Amino acid sequence: MKRFHGTRTYVQSAGVKGDMEIDGFAIAVCRELGVELERHRTRSFDEMAQWGDDLSGFDLIVSLSPASQRHALELTRLYHLEVEYWPILDPTGLGQGREDKLRSYRESRDQIHRRLIERFGPPGR
């Protein structure tokens, strides 16, 4: 999102679990679009709150997994948030060799990219 729309929107990524390393295949396929994830670390919703990100300041949560969807819907009990579920292919564990795995990760990346454009418009708009 930041790569395509800059600072006109405040974006923070979070998940159900935090403190996980970013998958090397995800890093590789995002780099192909100019998105650098090497220094990115995942954080949970709870960690966001602990680090001072006030969830009440967000308008939208986009969840990519059923688990994050359930957690996001729980947050709507406490905060006025819009929640959208984008069912994206989970590429982990798919494919036999490196190229097959990269193909699966590219498919997931491209699904997210298409959804970003559908929801927020083309880059630089």
C-alpha positions, 0 to 999 in steps of 0.5 A: 500500500505504501509503495503504491499510495505513499503517505496519503494513507497511514498503513500498518500491518498486523496479524493474529501472531507477532514476532515472526520473520517474513518468509523469504519467498514473500521477500523475493516476489515483493522485491520484483515489484519494488517492495522491500520487506527485508526489515519488515517484522510482523506484529500482532494487534496486541503489540500494536496497542502496546507500541502506541498505535491506537486502534481507534485511529484506524478506519479499516482492517483488511484481513487475509486469513480466516483467523485474522478476520475473526480477530478483526471482527472482535475488535469491532466490539471495542472500536468503530472499524470497517473490516474487509476479508480478502480471501487470498491464496496461502502459498506456504507449503505449496509447490515442490521446487523453488520455481513452483513455490515462487509461482504460488507466492507471485499468485498471492502477491498479484491477488493482493495487488489487484485487490488494492487497486480495486479498493483504493485505485491505481497507484499514484491516484 
